[in-house]
Amino acid sequence: MEIHRWWLELELPAKQWFRENNGAAEVPGPVAEAVAAAGGNLSDGTLTLREWDFIVTQSEFVD
């Protein structure tokens, strides 16, 4: 499932972890479990570059 569909369902602590660890090579177990529970999946233990970019975009403040 595309990130824009499961991101809204992801638990807040997992979202915060992604924001604080942008581009991490490996996602810890509890965060990976939260992604799966929201309907997402990881590629080789982390997100794709496109998914990381999505998170950065979603985290930016609008002026």
C-alpha contacts under 8 A as a table, 3 or more apart, distances in Angstrom:
res1	aa1	res2	aa2	distance
1	M	5	R	6.81
1	M	6	W	7.13
1	M	39	G	6.72
1	M	40	G	5.66
1	M	41	N	7.43
2	E	5	R	5.63
2	E	6	W	6.93
2	E	40	G	7.25
3	I	6	W	5.27
3	I	7	W	5.54
3	I	40	G	6.72
3	I	51	E	6.37
3	I	54	F	7.75
4	H	7	W	5.52
4	H	8	L	7.23
4	H	54	F	7.81
5	R	8	L	6.59
5	R	9	E	7.80
6	W	9	E	5.25
6	W	10	L	6.39
6	W	35	V	7.64
6	W	38	A	5.37
6	W	39	G	5.55
6	W	40	G	5.73
7	W	10	L	5.18
7	W	15	K	7.93
7	W	38	A	7.36
9	E	38	A	5.14
9	E	39	G	7.98
10	L	14	A	6.74
10	L	15	K	6.64
10	L	34	A	6.42
10	L	35	V	6.31
10	L	37	A	7.74
10	L	38	A	5.22
11	E	14	A	5.50
11	E	15	K	6.46
11	E	34	A	6.62
11	E	38	A	7.93
12	L	15	K	5.02
12	L	16	Q	6.16
13	P	16	Q	5.06
13	P	17	W	6.24
14	A	17	W	5.02
14	A	18	F	6.39
14	A	31	V	5.31
14	A	34	A	6.66
14	A	35	V	7.82
15	K	18	F	5.21
15	K	19	R	6.31
16	Q	19	R	5.04
16	Q	20	E	6.14
17	W	20	E	5.17
17	W	21	N	5.97
17	W	31	V	7.66
18	F	21	N	5.17
18	F	22	N	5.76
18	F	55	I	7.55
19	R	22	N	5.66
19	R	55	I	6.99
19	R	56	V	7.24
19	R	59	S	7.38
21	N	24	A	5.61
22	N	52	W	6.69
22	N	56	V	7.93
23	G	47	L	7.84
23	G	49	L	7.62
23	G	52	W	6.34
24	A	27	V	6.76
24	A	46	T	7.01
25	A	45	G	7.39
25	A	46	T	5.96
26	E	45	G	5.22
26	E	46	T	5.02
27	V	31	V	6.41
27	V	32	A	6.06
27	V	45	G	5.98
27	V	46	T	5.37
28	P	31	V	5.56
28	P	32	A	6.15
29	G	32	A	5.03
29	G	33	E	6.06
30	P	33	E	5.05
30	P	34	A	6.28
31	V	34	A	5.00
31	V	35	V	6.30
32	A	35	V	5.05
32	A	36	A	6.31
32	A	41	N	7.75
32	A	42	L	7.27
33	E	36	A	5.06
33	E	37	A	6.11
34	A	37	A	4.99
34	A	38	A	6.19
35	V	38	A	5.15
35	V	39	G	6.39
35	V	40	G	5.10
35	V	41	N	6.28
35	V	42	L	7.86
36	A	39	G	5.06
36	A	40	G	5.00
36	A	41	N	5.66
37	A	40	G	7.34
42	L	45	G	5.48
42	L	46	T	5.16
42	L	47	L	5.46
42	L	48	T	7.89
43	S	46	T	5.45
43	S	47	L	5.79
43	S	48	T	6.61
44	D	47	L	7.91
47	L	50	R	7.97
47	L	51	E	5.81
47	L	52	W	6.36
48	T	51	E	5.12
48	T	52	W	6.34
49	L	52	W	5.09
49	L	53	D	6.16
50	R	53	D	5.05
50	R	54	F	6.25
51	E	54	F	4.95
51	E	55	I	6.43
52	W	55	I	5.18
52	W	56	V	6.39
53	D	56	V	5.12
53	D	57	T	6.17
54	F	57	T	5.10
54	F	58	Q	6.10
55	I	58	Q	5.05
55	I	59	S	6.07
56	V	59	S	5.13
56	V	60	E	6.41
57	T	60	E	5.48
